[in-house]
Amino acid sequence: MRSRTLYLKGAVLLALAAIPAMTLARDYRAPGTLGKGAQVHHFVLRDPASGDVMPETRYRLFLPGHRIAGIAPQSQEQDSVIFGITDKRGNTVSVRLPKRYARSKWILNPIVGDGNFGEAFSMRDSLRGQPLPGMPYVLDLKDGYLFCSKSDSRGDTYYAQSHEARTLSLDYALGALEPADYAWCKREADTIAAMPADAGPAAVFRQMLASYAADSETLGADFQARIRRKLIDLSIASRDSRQLDLALGLAPLEQDQLNGVGYALADANWMVERALPLIDEALAHAPDDPYILDSKGWALFRLGQSEQALGYINQSLAAFGEGTEGNLSARVESLVHKGEVLWQLQRQNEAREAFAAASDLAPDHETLLQTLARLHVELS
């Protein structure tokens, strides 16, 4: 199971993954005035990390729940979303509306990447629901770029685009990001986004590895580790053993990375024989960790040792206990793993009970829904 250290700290509540939503084809508008009404709203786009004005930069602008004359909302939505490019002073379009709305009500995101799919996150305090401005973060587009910045005054991230629907993960930064880290992110994300739309993870790996090798001495140690993990993920996605060797050879895995990499290999059902030693090493340091116990069981299942796998997954669920909101998703994933192992063992009734327990906790959990569909299991 993915490590608990998904960069969540204190009372911060972050979305960990999202599937970018389809939008209308991009029509980037030049600065000017849109809409109708007596109240004119002006905006200047600034870099959330540095505070600098962003000239000639792509952006997304909208007022949640409102329509702007001349800007048709998407089907079944109320928001009129404007995509544009700022002028040389960072000005966006001006928007006329019948009423005045405070700047804090609007969402204005700089854009990273290219394509007709996109998503942004809102970073908020899990206890009070208040926005968390100025929070460092890393956006990770599956099989694509890494991008880092800080949340804006509303706690919002950049709007990340791609040419096809891909998982977009938001990681709370591992440590204080340095100016060189932000610069590397921007340059590398732009380079990868400009690659052909059909460029696969192997091509992204080659580009990112070359850039990492050229600039690693200027980057912070924590961010270097984040890039190396991304390279491992790209090599797994491309199922390229040579690339995996290169990524693993860049630096020894730290203790808190062992389980994450081991699980990624096992979950991909590729190089599982290399995953198991990593998971075992992690388990030696933390024998009662439910995340690592689940990883061990999942790896054994991938190796065809279902009975042994079930034992470790049951230990994982026992270690989770009844659970809290913080580990709810992980408990659901472990229940799904248990259900699949039982299904493989021809213990269908018990498998359905495990799947039903997972559904009771989180009926829309992505792993649960994907597993039920793949196994053709219907729950009453």
C-alpha positions in Angstrom: 0.0 0.0 0.0 1.2 3.5 -0.7 3.0 5.0 2.2 1.2 7.0 4.8 3.8 9.8 4.2 1.9 11.4 1.3 3.3 14.7 2.4 0.3 15.4 4.8 1.4 17.4 7.8 -0.4 18.8 10.8 -4.0 19.8 10.1 -3.6 20.2 6.4 -6.2 18.6 4.2 -5.2 17.9 0.7 -6.7 16.1 -2.2 -4.3 13.3 -3.1 -5.5 12.6 -6.6 -8.0 13.7 -9.2 -8.8 12.8 -12.8 -8.5 15.9 -14.9 -11.9 17.0 -16.1 -12.8 17.6 -19.8 -13.2 21.2 -20.8 -14.1 23.0 -24.0 -11.3 23.4 -26.5 -9.0 26.2 -25.4 -9.5 29.7 -26.8 -7.0 31.9 -25.1 -8.4 35.4 -25.1 -6.3 38.6 -25.4 -6.8 41.3 -22.8 -9.9 43.3 -23.3 -13.4 43.6 -21.7 -16.0 40.8 -21.6 -19.5 40.6 -20.2 -22.2 43.1 -19.6 -23.0 45.3 -16.6 -22.0 48.4 -14.7 -19.4 46.8 -12.5 -16.0 46.2 -14.1 -13.6 43.7 -12.5 -9.9 44.0 -13.1 -7.2 41.4 -12.4 -3.5 41.2 -12.4 -1.9 37.7 -12.5 1.0 37.2 -10.1 3.3 34.2 -9.5 2.1 32.7 -6.2 5.7 31.6 -5.3 7.4 34.9 -5.9 4.7 37.5 -6.0 6.0 38.8 -9.3 3.6 40.0 -12.1 3.3 37.4 -14.8 3.3 39.0 -18.3 2.1 37.1 -21.4 1.1 34.1 -19.3 -1.8 31.7 -19.8 -4.5 31.7 -17.1 -7.9 30.5 -16.1 -10.5 32.9 -14.6 -14.0 32.4 -13.3 -16.5 33.3 -10.6 -18.0 30.1 -9.2 -21.6 29.7 -9.9 -21.9 32.7 -12.2 -22.4 33.3 -15.9 -20.6 36.0 -17.9 -22.4 37.3 -21.0 -20.7 35.9 -24.1 -18.9 33.1 -22.3 -21.0 29.9 -22.6 -20.7 27.5 -19.6 -19.9 23.9 -20.2 -22.8 21.5 -20.4 -24.6 21.1 -17.0 -22.4 23.7 -15.4 -23.1 27.3 -14.2 -19.6 28.7 -14.4 -18.4 30.8 -17.4 -14.7 30.0 -17.5 -12.3 32.3 -19.3 -9.0 31.1 -20.6 -6.7 33.9 -21.6 -3.2 35.3 -21.9 -2.1 38.3 -19.9 -0.6 41.5 -21.4 2.9 42.7 -20.8 1.9 44.1 -17.4 0.2 40.9 -16.3 -3.4 42.2 -16.8 -6.1 39.6 -17.7 -9.3 40.4 -19.4 -11.6 42.8 -17.5 -15.1 41.4 -16.7 -18.3 43.4 -16.6 -21.1 42.1 -14.3 -24.3 43.7 -13.0 -22.9 43.4 -9.4 -19.6 43.9 -7.7 -17.9 40.7 -6.4 -14.8 40.8 -4.1 -11.5 39.5 -5.6 -11.6 36.7 -3.0 -14.7 35.2 -4.7 -13.0 34.8 -8.0 -10.6 31.9 -9.0 -7.6 33.0 -11.1 -5.1 30.2 -11.8 -1.9 30.4 -13.9 -1.7 27.5 -16.2 1.0 24.8 -16.6 1.0 22.2 -19.3 -1.1 22.0 -22.5 -4.2 20.2 -23.7 -7.9 20.2 -23.3 -8.0 18.4 -20.0 -7.2 20.1 -16.7 -7.6 20.3 -13.0 -6.5 22.5 -10.0 -6.6 21.9 -6.3 -7.7 24.0 -3.3 -5.5 23.5 -0.2 -7.5 23.9 3.1 -7.2 23.4 6.8 -8.9 20.1 7.7 -10.2 21.4 11.0 -11.6 24.8 10.0 -11.8 24.5 6.2 -9.9 27.8 5.9 -7.7 28.4 2.8 -4.0 27.8 3.2 -2.1 30.4 1.3 1.6 30.3 0.5 1.8 26.5 0.9 4.6 24.8 -1.1 3.3 21.9 -3.2 4.2 19.6 -6.1 1.8 18.6 -8.9 2.5 15.2 -10.4 0.8 14.4 -13.7 0.9 10.7 -14.2 3.4 9.8 -17.0 4.0 13.5 -17.4 5.6 16.5 -15.8 6.3 17.5 -12.2 5.5 21.1 -11.3 6.0 22.9 -8.0 4.8 26.3 -6.7 3.0 27.8 -3.7 -0.7 28.1 -3.2 -2.2 31.5 -3.8 -4.2 33.7 -1.4 -7.2 31.4 -1.8 -5.1 28.3 -1.2 -5.5 27.4 -5.0 -2.8 25.7 -7.1 -1.9 26.2 -10.7 -4.3 24.8 -13.3 -2.5 21.7 -14.7 -3.4 20.7 -18.3 -2.8 17.5 -20.3 -3.7 16.2 -23.7 -5.6 13.2 -22.3 -7.3 12.4 -19.0 -4.6 11.4 -16.5 -4.4 11.2 -12.8 -3.1 14.4 -11.2 -1.6 14.1 -7.7 -1.0 16.9 -5.3 1.8 16.4 -2.8 2.5 18.7 0.1 6.1 19.7 -0.4 8.7 17.5 1.3 10.5 20.5 2.6 11.1 24.1 1.9 11.4 24.5 -1.9 14.2 26.7 -3.1 14.1 29.3 -6.0 16.1 26.9 -8.1 13.5 24.2 -7.6 10.7 26.4 -8.8 12.7 27.5 -11.8 13.5 23.9 -12.7 9.8 22.9 -12.3 8.7 25.7 -14.7 11.3 25.0 -17.3 11.0 21.2 -17.2 7.2 21.2 -17.2 7.1 23.5 -20.2 9.6 21.3 -22.0 7.6 18.1 -21.4 4.3 19.7 -22.2 5.7 20.8 -25.6 6.6 17.2 -26.4 4.3 15.4 -28.9 0.9 14.5 -27.5 1.6 10.8 -27.9 5.0 10.9 -26.2 5.1 8.0 -23.7 6.6 7.8 -20.2 9.9 6.4 -21.6 10.4 9.6 -23.6 9.4 11.7 -20.5 11.9 9.7 -18.5 14.8 10.5 -20.9 14.0 14.2 -20.9 13.7 14.4 -17.1 16.8 12.3 -16.4 18.9 14.5 -18.7 17.6 17.7 -17.0 18.1 16.2 -13.5 21.7 15.2 -14.4 22.5 18.7 -15.7 20.9 20.6 -12.7 20.9 18.3 -9.7 23.7 20.3 -7.9 21.5 23.4 -7.9 18.4 21.6 -6.5 17.4 21.1 -2.9 18.0 17.6 -1.5 14.3 16.9 -0.8 13.3 18.0 -4.3 16.0 15.8 -5.8 14.5 12.9 -4.0 11.1 13.8 -5.4 12.5 13.8 -9.0 14.2 10.5 -8.5 10.9 8.9 -7.3 9.2 10.4 -10.4 11.8 8.7 -12.6 11.1 5.4 -10.9 7.4 5.8 -11.5 8.0 6.6 -15.2 10.2 3.6 -15.6 7.5 1.4 -14.1 4.9 3.0 -16.4 7.0 2.2 -19.4 8.0 -1.2 -18.0 11.6 -0.5 -19.0 14.0 -2.5 -16.7 17.0 -0.5 -18.0 15.3 2.8 -17.0 14.4 1.3 -13.6 18.1 0.4 -13.0 19.1 3.9 -14.0 16.6 5.5 -11.6 17.4 3.2 -8.7 21.1 3.8 -9.3 20.9 7.6 -8.9 20.9 7.3 -5.1 20.1 4.7 -2.4 16.4 4.6 -1.4 15.8 6.2 2.0 13.9 4.2 4.6 10.6 6.0 4.1 10.8 5.4 0.3 11.2 1.6 0.5 7.6 0.7 0.9 6.3 3.2 -1.6 8.6 2.0 -4.4 8.0 -1.7 -3.5 4.3 -1.2 -3.6 4.4 0.6 -6.9 6.2 -2.3 -8.5 3.8 -4.8 -6.9 0.7 -2.8 -7.8 1.9 -2.6 -11.4 2.5 -6.4 -11.3 5.9 -5.9 -12.8 9.3 -6.7 -11.3 7.6 -8.0 -8.2 10.6 -10.1 -7.3 12.5 -6.8 -6.9 9.6 -5.3 -4.9 9.5 -7.9 -2.2 13.1 -7.2 -0.8 12.3 -3.5 -0.6 9.0 -4.2 1.3 10.7 -6.7 3.6 13.4 -4.1 4.5 10.7 -1.6 5.3 8.9 -4.1 7.4 12.0 -4.9 9.3 12.1 -1.3 10.5 8.3 -1.1 11.2 6.9 -4.6 11.6 3.4 -3.4 12.8 2.9 -0.7 10.1 -0.5 -1.5 8.4 0.6 0.2 5.1 3.7 -2.0 4.8 1.8 -5.2 5.9 -0.7 -4.6 3.1 2.2 -4.1 0.6 3.7 -7.4 1.7 0.4 -9.1 1.2 -0.2 -7.5 -2.2 3.3 -8.4 -3.4 2.8 -12.1 -2.3 -0.6 -12.1 -4.1 1.1 -10.9 -7.3 3.6 -13.8 -6.9 0.8 -16.3 -6.7 1.0 -16.9 -2.9 -2.5 -16.0 -2.1 -2.8 -17.9 1.3 0.2 -16.1 2.7 -1.0 -12.8 1.2 -4.3 -13.1 3.0 -2.5 -13.4 6.3 -0.6 -10.2 5.8 -3.6 -8.3 4.6 -5.6 -9.4 7.7 -2.7 -8.2 9.8 -2.8 -4.9 8.0 -6.6 -4.5 8.7 -6.1 -5.4 12.4 -3.3 -2.8 12.7 -5.6 -0.2 11.2 -8.3 -0.9 13.7 -11.6 0.9 13.2 -9.6 3.7 11.7 -10.0 7.5 11.5 -10.6 9.9 8.7 -6.9 10.0 8.2 -6.5 6.4 7.2 -10.0 5.7 5.8 -8.8 5.5 2.2 -6.0 3.1 3.1 -8.3 0.8 5.1 -10.7 0.7 2.1 -7.8 -0.2 -0.2 -6.7 -3.0 2.1 -10.3 -4.3 2.2 -10.4 -4.3 -1.6 -7.1 -6.2 -1.7 -8.5 -8.7 0.8 -11.6 -9.1 -1.4 -9.5 -9.8 -4.5 -7.3 -12.3 -2.8 -10.4 -14.1 -1.5 -11.9 -14.0 -5.0 -8.8 -15.7 -6.4 -9.0 -18.3 -3.7 -12.6 -19.1 -4.9 -14.1 -17.8 -1.6 -16.6 -15.6 -3.3 -19.0 -15.1 -0.4 -16.1 -13.8 1.8 -14.8 -11.7 -1.0 -18.2 -10.0 -1.4 -18.2 -9.3 2.3 -14.9 -7.6 2.1 -15.9 -5.6 -1.0 -19.2 -4.6 0.8 -17.3 -3.5 3.9 -15.1 -1.3 1.6 -18.2 0.1 -0.1 -19.8 0.9 3.2 -16.8 3.1 4.1 -16.3 4.7 0.7 -18.7 3.6 -2.1 -16.9 5.8 -4.7 -13.4 4.8 -3.9 -11.5 4.5 -7.2 -9.6 1.3 -6.4 -12.9 -0.4 -5.3 -14.8 0.6 -8.4 -12.0 -0.5 -10.7 -11.6 -3.8 -9.0 -15.3 -4.6 -9.0 -15.5 -3.8 -12.7 -12.4 -5.9 -13.6 -13.7 -8.9 -11.6 -17.3 -8.4 -12.8 -18.5 -8.3 -9.2 -21.9 -6.7 -8.5 -22.8 -5.7 -4.9 -26.4 -5.7 -3.8 
